[in-house]
Amino acid sequence: MTRSPRPIILASQSPRRKMLLEWAEIPFEVIVQPTDETFPASLSMVEVPVHIARNKAKVIGEQLDANDQRWILAADTIVVLNEEVIGKPVDRNDAIDILKKLSGQTHRVITGVVLMNGEEEHAFSDITEVVFHALTEEQIRFYVDKYQPYDKAGAYAIQEWIGVVGIHAIKGDFYNVMGLPVSRVVQLLERIQK
């Protein structure tokens, strides 16, 4: 950003989203509340993470003082393989099974982003295609045991070991796969904070 941006609220405890905002030099305060992450079955895949992000932002917005003029940034990331939403693994075996499914396949990572300030809202989703090499059972078990990716949709983080050795190609925003298409967020903030 060419000027000092105004502080925002990040409605996420994701260390990756925090890091990306720090890299972009956007001042923020983290405020999070437990939020329902279910969604109507009628939603399209690109609408699902926006729906969840919107719920995260609304919960925070309801708690703010009426005079608080900060924008609330909320995001949610899903992994989609063959039109199936793959969430966070419930345990070690689930993480191994998820990575076996992704091995040698192309999947989509969709992050829904919502910026909310009172009644005003801006929302979008960003899609990145990720192609995995065929992974061996040994590689999968090594990654799961060492990195324990239980808090990550799709049971992996692109910036970790598995991204370095296991990903053949990506089409789209790398940072979107980390959890936030940060350049689009910066562009949007520059537009709406004028």
Secondary structure, 3 states (H helix, E strand, C coil): CCCCCCCEEECCCCHHHHHHHHHCCCCEEECCCCCCCCCCCCCCCCHHHHHHHHHHHHHHHCCCCCCCCCCEEEEEEEEEECCEEECCCCCHHHHHHHHHHHCCCEEEEEEEEEEEECCEEEEEEEEEEEEECCCCHHHHHHHHHHHCCCCCHHHCCCCCHHHHHHEEEEECCHHHHHCCCHHHHHHHHHHHCC
